[in-house]
Amino acid sequence: MNETDERGKEIARLRERMARLSSASLRISENLDLESVLREVVDSARVLTGAANAVITPADRVEQVRDFISSGLTREERRQLRGLPDGERLWAYLLQGARPLRVDDLASHLDALDFPTAPILRRSFLGVPVRHRGASIGHFYLTNKEGGQGFTDEDEETLVLFASQAATAIANAQAYRDERQARADLEALVDTSPVGVAVFEAESGELVRFNREGQRMVAGLDPSSRSAQELLLAMTVRRADGEEFSFAELPLTRALGDAETVRAEEFVLSVPDGRSMRTLVNATPIRDRDGKVISLVVTFQDLEPLEELERQRTEFLSMVSHELRAPLTSINGSTATLLTRTRELDPAEQREFFRIIDQQTEHMLDLISDLLDAGRIDSGTLSVAPRPSAVADLVDRARDTFISGGSRHTLVVDLPSDLPLVMADSRRIVQVLTNLFANAARYAPESSPILVEAVLDGVHVAVSVADQGRGIPLERLPHLFRKHAGGDGAAGTVRSGLGLAICKGLVEAHGGRIRAESGGPGQGTRVTFTLPTAPGAAAAPAAGPAPPGAAKRDPVRILVVDDDPNTLRFVRDSLLRAGYAPLVTGDPRELASLIQTANPALVLL
């Protein structure tokens, strides 16, 4: 064979190789799905070099090289590759290679480098890095050249050439994947945004995107089946200064042509039937690389919830001022009388003025404490220190506090004897119970009892406080535990408005939940909250008699009737110190009903 024939055959081989490379490059460029591109790349690399097996490890999987993409490997061979001895160190060595690696026996090569080997590594090997713009984006690993021979210079050259083409295809697929993910993330963010977002096409002014909040706002203005575009064109817009114009004349629309940015403009949007909405609007033009405006992004926020919050804040501050002014007026009047008296006051009169000062000061301290607790709950800085506690002890302490406050209501406590201990900050839960008792007493007749019950509810204990008062309309139940200025208009106070909100914050700080139930007006109200049981305390108490003094007995109830408030207060305090449970009333007409409901052991007239 002469030199010309040899050259002709070499040219033919080169043409064939370039044709195969070109065909492979076209195949891997037809798809932008990253997984599909990787599989096509590794299949093509194996075919181009005549390898029995091929693996590619993309750079973004370097930390998880066991998730490589393979071609020609059986399931068992893939399992062996994932379980190579000292695999992390071996993969690190192979991945760090910046130049091609070609050996006839990979196992012998690794053994010389003090790597443990495995049967799957006893084969010919060709490794080539895949680089794009100077950065590594993966590695090719080919084994078992067909025919049992080692890989040749031509195989290495072919794979290096193909790796450069594969790098571009992989980089494009990765960029496409990242762009799609970024777009999906952005669309999810826009769609779940708490403000309305609209995107307008620059040339036509057509609405091309409208998020959920924007659709909700539009539906609130016009529940008809008209499209958002039609509704916008029918809207009338009024500025804060009173100027009115149609949507077509809106500065947002002008911004499409003038490329202006609108910041925090307040508009009132209204539809032909008279419904309207105050909104705060921002608009930003989006430009292409040449600076041409291609779209306009508009955000608009419904101001009604903010106005409601401002109204509640103003009302709340007004109530706080009123609540603080009343005790301060009493304190000021009492101290002025004591300091500027024109005659000598007898001791009883002096004590009465000091009592007024003491009571009003205590009232102010309680109010300030509630305000501080509400602030801690709002800021998330409220802390509790739960410890294993008996529900009966917590109820007893709250009952003593409630009764000592002068309430005339009867508390009926019904607790199972086998309740487990609960995890509770006793001071805080007593505060919750006292608030619930006071709230029940505030809206229930004095002659009606307040019922306290508790039951085991899974891994929680549910404690409920029920009254026979005026009840709560069903539509108000979801808002009952929100901080507001009062429960029922003029009858509400700051403390009654804060009380249930504080209860909710304290219970949730313990990991519990609180809810209210009512059959409606006149049907009474039941408030139930849960506390987690103490670890290992769910079992019933051990059987057998309790040691003397271990079981706490309910205090003996004594009913006191007198029309003098000072006498009632003195007798009540004396009975409390002696360990009794006093029930006091200044109205003799309540005597029969209290005897029937409270069943006192003794009546003092």
Long-range contacts (C-beta under 8 A, 24 or more apart in sequence): 17-154, 17-158, 20-47, 20-48, 21-48, 21-158, 21-161, 21-162, 21-165, 24-48, 24-162, 24-165, 25-162, 25-165, 25-169, 28-165, 28-166, 28-169, 29-168, 29-169, 29-172, 31-173, 32-172, 32-173, 32-176, 33-173, 33-177, 34-170, 34-173, 34-174, 34-176, 34-177, 35-69, 37-169, 37-170, 37-173, 38-69, 38-170, 38-173, 39-69, 39-71, 41-166, 41-169, 41-170, 42-69, 42-70, 42-71, 42-140, 43-71, 44-162, 44-166, 45-71, 45-140, 45-142, 45-159, 45-162, 45-163, 45-166, 46-71, 46-72, 46-142, 48-158, 48-159, 48-162, 49-126, 49-142, 49-145, 49-151, 49-155, 49-158, 49-159, 50-145, 50-146, 50-147, 50-155, 51-126, 51-142, 51-143, 51-144, 51-145, 51-146, 51-151, 51-155, 52-143, 52-144, 52-145, 52-146, 53-77, 53-123, 53-142, 53-143, 53-144, 54-140, 54-141, 54-142, 54-143, 55-81, 55-140, 55-141, 55-142, 56-130, 56-138, 56-139, 56-140, 56-141, 57-91, 57-95, 57-138, 57-139, 57-141, 58-137, 58-138, 58-170, 59-135, 59-136, 59-137, 59-138, 60-137, 60-174, 62-95, 65-91, 65-95, 77-120, 80-118, 80-119, 80-120, 81-120, 84-118, 84-120, 84-121, 85-116, 85-117, 85-118, 86-115, 86-116, 89-115, 90-115, 94-127, 94-139, 94-141, 95-139, 97-127, 97-129, 97-139, 98-129, 98-136, 99-129, 100-126, 100-127, 100-128, 100-129, 100-156, 100-159, 100-160, 101-125, 101-126, 101-127, 101-128, 102-126, 102-127, 102-150, 102-151, 102-155, 102-156, 103-150, 104-150, 106-143, 124-149, 124-150, 124-151, 125-151, 126-151, 126-155, 126-156, 126-159, 128-156, 128-159, 128-160, 128-163, 129-163, 130-163, 130-166, 130-167, 130-170, 131-163, 131-164, 131-167, 132-167, 132-168, 132-170, 132-171, 133-171, 137-167, 137-170, 137-171, 137-174, 138-167, 138-170, 140-166, 193-299, 195-299, 195-300, 195-301, 196-279, 196-299, 196-300, 196-301, 196-302, 197-297, 197-298, 197-299, 198-228, 198-297, 198-298, 198-299, 198-300, 199-295, 199-296, 199-297, 199-298, 200-252, 200-256, 200-295, 200-296, 200-298, 201-294, 201-295, 202-256, 202-285, 202-292, 202-293, 202-294, 202-295, 202-296, 205-253, 205-256, 207-232, 208-295, 214-300, 217-277, 217-279, 217-300, 217-302, 220-275, 220-277, 221-269, 221-270, 221-271, 221-275, 221-276, 221-277, 222-271, 222-273, 222-275, 231-271, 234-271, 234-272, 235-269, 235-270, 235-271, 236-269, 236-270, 236-271, 236-272, 237-267, 237-268, 237-269, 237-270, 238-267, 238-268, 238-270, 239-265, 239-266, 239-267, 240-266, 240-267, 251-283, 252-281, 252-283, 252-296, 252-298, 255-283, 255-285, 255-296, 256-285, 256-293, 256-296, 259-285, 259-287, 259-293, 260-285, 261-285, 266-303, 267-300, 277-302, 277-304, 278-302, 278-303, 278-304, 278-307, 279-303, 312-484, 312-485, 315-485, 316-483, 316-484, 316-485, 316-494, 316-497, 318-485, 319-485, 319-486, 319-492, 319-493, 319-494, 319-497, 320-367, 320-371, 320-494, 323-367, 323-493, 323-494, 323-495, 324-364, 324-367, 327-360, 327-361, 327-363, 327-364, 328-360, 328-364, 330-356, 330-357, 330-360, 331-356, 331-357, 331-360, 331-361, 352-566, 366-495, 367-494, 367-495, 370-494, 370-495, 370-498, 370-499, 370-502, 371-494, 371-498, 373-498, 373-502, 373-505, 373-506, 374-483, 374-498, 374-501, 374-502, 374-505, 376-505, 377-501, 377-502, 377-505, 377-506, 377-509, 378-483, 382-505, 382-506, 382-509, 383-509, 384-425, 384-428, 384-506, 384-509, 384-510, 385-425, 386-423, 386-424, 386-425, 386-510, 387-423, 387-424, 387-425, 387-426, 388-421, 388-422, 388-423, 388-534, 388-537, 389-421, 389-422, 389-423, 389-424, 389-426, 389-429, 389-534, 390-419, 390-421, 390-422, 391-415, 391-419, 391-422, 391-454, 391-461, 391-463, 391-531, 392-419, 392-552, 393-426, 393-552, 394-424, 394-426, 394-429, 394-430, 394-433, 395-433, 395-452, 395-454, 395-463, 396-552, 397-426, 397-430, 398-429, 398-430, 398-433, 398-434, 398-437, 399-437, 399-452, 399-581, 400-576, 401-430, 401-434, 402-434, 402-437, 402-438, 402-441, 403-572, 403-576, 403-581, 403-582, 404-572, 404-573, 404-576, 405-438, 406-569, 406-572, 406-584, 407-437, 407-438, 407-441, 408-446, 408-583, 408-584, 408-585, 408-590, 409-437, 409-440, 409-441, 409-444, 409-446, 409-448, 409-449, 409-450, 410-449, 410-450, 410-583, 410-594, 410-597, 410-598, 411-437, 411-449, 411-450, 411-452, 412-449, 412-450, 412-451, 412-452, 413-452, 413-554, 414-451, 414-452, 414-453, 415-452, 415-453, 415-454, 416-454, 416-455, 416-456, 417-541, 418-540, 418-541, 419-454, 419-456, 419-461, 420-456, 420-461, 420-533, 420-534, 420-537, 420-538, 420-539, 420-540, 421-533, 421-534, 421-537, 422-461, 422-531, 422-532, 422-533, 422-534, 422-537, 423-510, 423-511, 423-531, 423-532, 423-533, 423-534, 424-510, 424-531, 425-510, 428-506, 428-509, 428-510, 429-506, 429-510, 429-531, 431-502, 431-506, 432-502, 432-503, 432-506, 432-507, 432-529, 433-463, 433-465, 435-499, 435-500, 435-502, 435-503, 436-465, 436-503, 436-527, 437-465, 438-499, 439-487, 439-496, 439-499, 439-500, 439-527, 440-465, 440-466, 440-467, 440-469, 440-525, 440-527, 441-467, 442-487, 442-496, 443-467, 443-469, 443-470, 443-487, 443-488, 443-525, 444-468, 444-469, 444-470, 444-524, 445-469, 446-585, 446-590, 447-590, 447-593, 447-594, 447-597, 448-597, 449-597, 449-598, 456-533, 456-538, 457-530, 459-532, 459-533, 459-538, 460-512, 460-530, 460-531, 460-532, 460-533, 461-530, 461-531, 461-533, 462-528, 462-529, 462-530, 463-528, 463-529, 463-530, 463-531, 464-526, 464-527, 464-528, 464-529, 465-526, 465-527, 465-528, 466-524, 466-525, 466-526, 466-527, 467-524, 467-525, 467-526, 468-524, 469-524, 469-525, 470-521, 470-522, 471-518, 471-519, 471-520, 471-521, 471-522, 471-523, 471-524, 471-525, 472-516, 472-518, 472-520, 472-521, 472-525, 473-518, 473-520, 473-521, 474-518, 474-520, 477-516, 477-517, 477-518, 480-516, 481-514, 481-516, 500-527, 503-527, 503-529, 507-531, 554-581, 555-579, 555-580, 555-581, 556-580, 556-581, 556-601, 556-602, 557-581, 557-582, 557-583, 557-598, 557-599, 557-600, 557-601, 558-582, 558-583, 558-600, 558-601, 558-602, 558-603, 558-604, 559-583, 559-584, 559-585, 559-591, 559-594, 559-595, 559-598, 559-600, 559-602, 559-603, 559-604, 560-584, 560-585, 560-603, 560-604, 561-585, 561-586, 561-588, 561-591, 561-603, 561-604, 561-605, 562-586, 562-605, 563-588, 571-604
